[in-house]
Amino acid sequence: MAYFCDMSLDRSKSAELFEEAKKYFPGGVNSPVRAFKSVSGPPLFIEKGNGCRITDVDQNEYIDFCCSWGPLILGHNNPVVRDFICETVAKGTSFGTPNKLGNQLAELILSKNKYIDKMRFVSSGTEAVMSAIRLARGCTGKNKIIKFEGCYHGHVDSLLVKAGSGLATFGESTSAGIPAAFAKETLVLPLNDPAALENCLAEHGHDIAAIIIEPVPANNGLLLQDKSFLECLRIKSYKYDCLLIFDEVISGFRVGFEGAAGYYDIQPDIITYGKIIGGGMPVGAYGASHEIMAHISPDGPVYQAGTLSANPVAMAAGFSALNILSAPNFYEELADKTNWLANEIEAYAIKKGYTLTVPRIGSIFWLNFSNDRITRADEIQAEGMEYFKTLHHELLERGVYLGPSGYEVGFVSAAHTMDDLKEALIHMKAALDISFKS
């Protein structure tokens, strides 16, 4: 495929800042995908955001469908969230003690989520998953974890693994710095394969502490699973006396206030949260039943702590955001907008004969350069990433921002109006025309 990487959009200040950043940070960034390695040009250095739009240091404005990788379900600089943050900051930023706002946020969540009884706040989704894994091992007295190829659970040592060379295989590290012994405590299975799950549990069930899955796998494409497969996980975990962990760092408070557990009406043993729960600030959490959470220190023997856990400023952001999310019809209206955008893109692709579908759930969508339903990571066609590279470039030129990787999903926020979506759709159609004709 031909691809023309000339840029008419002025990104000179972003380029200058990126060169400077390389002096300070590995690759010039503080999180790898931000480096724009999969797309073209220097990464954007964003100066401000408001509503559904962001503005970079070169004063280019974009309709934003990345939304800080998901947390900003209300859009940028929501005035209710911002004002409560400022009010809280005026009283101090951190105390290292319990605070009232932590109670208020927890009460709001637990009163509207029947799938957990107690919770513990942490500072990131990765930390939430790390803590949930330790809790599962502490509860069961077992060691091994089952995860699924294509699901990402943060940069936890034992979960930053891929499948080896068999159907049910011990994990192989995907990062330097992880001892092989850590990776071998993880068994990696294909998604949407109940037979592989049963075979693995039959062989290793005596030492499986937990099965962990993104119930809405959204870190490597949007690999929507049948409810029957998620129900199978629940049944098998009961049968083999291990715990079921739903990693809802993305899906939590995104597909509904009760997340994917509520969407599919499946009761996991432990749920992890991040992103939206912090209202744009760094917050994570994990929750479970009274009985399971009783294992956490200081009540029980499973130790977990954090200097900035339940930081009052972060609690203020989360509390004010989640109050808005709990309003009637919030999620229905957001899903309607997302469905409209996805349907319009698909209709245009069909009209033009382009190989493109748009899987979606709630307010999450993904541009899938295939006409097939994709449920596993190994079904994603690599050539689709070349189409995305061109598409991303052309959308930037027209003032639309997607995350800089074709494997990443997009998000619609409450701040996206129908007029915004119609404007974005015009640009998406034009960008698709160039992508498929290059």
Secondary structure, DSSP 8 states (H G I E B T S, - for coil): --------S--HHHHHHHHHHTTTSGGGSSSGGGG-TTSSSS---EEEEEBTEEEETT--EEEESSGGGTT-TT-BT-HHHHHHHHHHHTT-S--SS--HHHHHHHHHHHHT-TT-SEEEEESSHHHHHHHHHHHHHHHH---EEEEETT----S-GGGSEE--SSSSEE-EESSTT--HHHHTTEEEE-TT-HHHHHHHHHHHGGGEEEEEE-SS--SSS-----HHHHHHHHHHHHHTT-EEEEEETTTTTTSSTTHHHHHHT---SEEEE-GGGGTTSS-EEEEE-HHHHTTBTTTSSB----TTTT-HHHHHHHHHHHHHHTSTTHHHHHHHHHHHHHHHHHHHHHHHT---B--EETTEE--BSSSS---SGGGS-THHHHHHHHHHHHHHHHTEE--SSTTS-EE--TT--HHHHHHHHHHHHHHHHHHHH-
